[in-house]
């Protein structure tokens, strides 16, 4: 049960949300996405109560284990990203060409445009995760939420993934909130660190997190 949770993200923030298993990190993301509703208190997205928020194209989301679920879909990379445009932009009258250009632009942004015609399941874990990020980016959101995006991919791909997210954040000002267990490695990429534990949320400086990690290592 989450209690006394209060934080604000600002444009340009790249924030990591860390904490032990069962602390409620994924639950917090579901609250931000209005998939769950708080019993008290309020949540605002871009100044609007999340209960009445409509402009979900402003929010990109990469779910935990999204590559495992999506890789079973018999579709090409381009089709998967284009489908996200259709589901989020039903009120926009976009031609097939416009949708394709948006999809290819998002794939180029994450460096996998050459994989557009390939089946998602044929790609490496790192490439698949980049496609999931492109799928979230294609609507040109102002906020991206990621739930353990490094799960199931090799160490080299993890570093490349964090670097990619850091570059997107710096170049576009996209706000990013990423749930991760990888506290040590994200230190070089994120600008803010929130720690969720024992039902409360605290913000740590990088030096505080380094001290905490050193303390754990010593014991």
N, C-alpha and C positions, 0 to 999 in steps of 0.2 A: 504494500500500500504506500503510495507516494504522499508525502506530507511536507508542507512548508517549502514547496519548490517555487523558486522565483529567479528568472534570469531574462535577459534581453540580448538579442543579437542585433548587430549593426551592419550596415552595408560594408562589405570588405572583410568581414570576419570569416576566418576559417577555424572553426571550433571543433575540438575533440570532446566526446562524452565518454568518460571511462568509469570503471567501477566493477565490482565483483559480479559473478553470475547471480541472477535473481534479484539484482538491485532495482530493476525496473527501467532499464535503459530503452529497451524496445517498446515498453509500455508508454514511455514518455513520447517517443516518436509517433505512436498510434494516437496519442492525445493531440499532438500537433496536427496530425492528418485528419482529425475529427472522426477517426474510426472508433474511438472511445470518447466518453464524455466525463469530465470531472464531476464528482459529487458536490464539490464546493470550489469557490475561486473562479477565475476566468482565464482564458487563453486568447491572445490576440495575434492575428497575422496581418502585418502591414496596417496596424491600427484598427482592424475590424475584428469583432468577436468571431472566433472560429466557428461558432454554431451557425452563423449566418454568412460565412465566407463563401463566395461563389467562384472567384477567379483562380481556379486550381491550376491553370496554365502557369501561374507564378511560382508554383511549387513543384520541383522535380524530386522523385523518390526512387532510390535503389534499395529494394528489400533484401533482407538476409537470405542467402542461398538462391538469389534470383537467377543465377546462371544455371543452377541444377534444374530448376523448373522450366526455364525457357529453352534449354538445349534440347529438350525432348520434342519441342514444337517443330514440325516439318516445314520450316520456312527459311528463307534467306535472311541474311543480316539486314539488308535494305528493307525487306518486307516487315520485319519485326519493328524497326525504328519507325517506318512509315505508319504502321498500325497505331503507334502511340500518338502520332499527330492526329489521326482520325478520331481516336477516342477522346482526346483532350480539346479538340478544336471543332466540334460538331457544328457550332454556330458560325464558323468561318467558312466561306465558300472558296476553298482552295482547289485549284485545278490539279490534275495528276502530276503535271510538270512541276508545279509549285511545291507539292508535297515531296516529290523526289529531290528537288533542289535543297529543301530543308533537311531531309534525311541525310543526303550526301554531305551537306555542310556540317551537321552534327558528327558524322562519322570522321570527317576530316579533322574536326576539332580534337578528337581523341586519337587520331593517327591510325585508323583502321579502314579508311575509305577503299583501300585495295581489296578488302574482304567483302564488299557489298553484295556480290553475287554468290558468295559461299553460304553453305548451310551453317547455322550457328553452332551446331553440335560438332562440326569438323574443326573448330578453332580451339586453340589452347585456352586454359582457364583464364589467363591474363587477358587474352584478346576478347574472350566472352564478356569479361567484366567491363572492358572498355565499351563494348557494344551496349551493355546495360546503362552505362553512364551516358552514352550518346542518346539512348532512348529517353533518358531523363532530361537531357539538355535540349532536345529537339524543339520543345515548346518555348525555348528561351526564358527559363524561369529566373526569378529573382532570389530564390532560396532553393538549395538542394539538401535533402536529407538522405543520409546513407547509413544503412544498418550492417555493420561488420563487412565492409566491401572486400576485405583482404582474405576472407575465409576461403580455403580451398585452392589458393594459388601459390606458386613457388615464391621464394624469397626475392629473387631478382624482379619478378613481376610486381611484387608488393611495393618495392622501392619505386619502380616506374609508375605505379598507380598513384602513390602519394605525391610524387613529383608532378604528375599530370594534373592532379587536383589542385596542387599549389599553384601551378602555372595558370590554370583556368581562373582561379580565385584572384590572382594578381592582375591578370590581363583584362578581366571583365568586371571585377568587383562583386562577383556572385557570392552571396552568403552561403556558407557550407557548414552543416552540423553533421558530424560523423561519429557514430557509435563505433568504438573499437576497444579491443583488449591490448592492442599493440602500443602501449603507452611510451615505451622507450623509443621506438622508431618514428612516431609521429611528431616528436619534439622538434625535429628539424623543419617541419612543414607547417604546423598549425600556429595560429596567432593567439588562441585562447584555449584553456583546458578546464572543463567542468568535470567534477568527480561526484558520482551519485553513489551514496552508500548509507545504509541504516535509515532509509526513507527521506534523506535530506540531500540537498545539492549544494556543493561549495565550488567556488572558482579558485583554481590554483595558479600560481605563477610558474613559469618554467623551472625556476630555481627550486621552488618548493617541491615540484614533482621529481626533479633530479635527486633532491635530498631523500625523498620518500623511497625512490627506487634503489638508491644506494643503501638505505637502511634495510630494505627487504633483502637485498643481496647479501648483506653482512650476516643476516640471521637465517 
